[in-house]
Amino acid sequence: MRFIGYLIIRLSAVIIVFILVKRTKEFDEYQVSILAKSLLVAGFLSIMMIPFLLIMLLSDPNYSTETIFLFATIQWLGVLVSYLFFVVRS
């Protein structure tokens, strides 16, 4: 989990650097559409993962903390990668 935490911190730092270095400009409809689609996919994955997470917790409650961290890690890395893709392309 420590290495995954470092990966999340580095991805966040890269996104912040790209945002600060690149010029500020108005987003066109295409870029807003890409961001909206990535947020929609992240939300859909979150909705689909919650029943799976609950089934895993009910079947083996011994690993509940690890399961919740796995869900949070997958969700957050997916959002960060989509934001990084959006920031680099815009």
QUINORDA-V444967 format. One record per backbone hydrogen bond with DSSP energy under -0.5 kcal/mol. CO is the residue of the C=O (numbers start at 1). NH is the residue of the N-H. If there is no record, write none. Layout:
BEGIN
co->(CO/CO)
nh->(NH/NH)
END
This chain:
BEGIN
co->(1/2/3/4/5/6/7/8/9/10/11/12/13/14/15/16/17/18/23/28/29/30/31/32/33/34/35/36/37/38/39/40/41/42/43/44/45/46/47/48/49/50/51/52/53/54/55/56/60/61/63/64/65/66/67/68/69/70/71/72/73/74/75/76/77/78/79/80/81/82/83/84/85/86)
nh->(5/6/7/8/9/10/11/12/13/14/15/16/17/18/19/20/21/22/25/32/33/34/35/36/37/38/39/40/41/42/43/44/45/46/47/48/49/50/51/52/53/54/55/56/57/58/59/60/63/64/67/68/69/70/71/72/73/74/75/76/77/78/79/80/81/82/83/84/85/86/87/88/89/90)
END
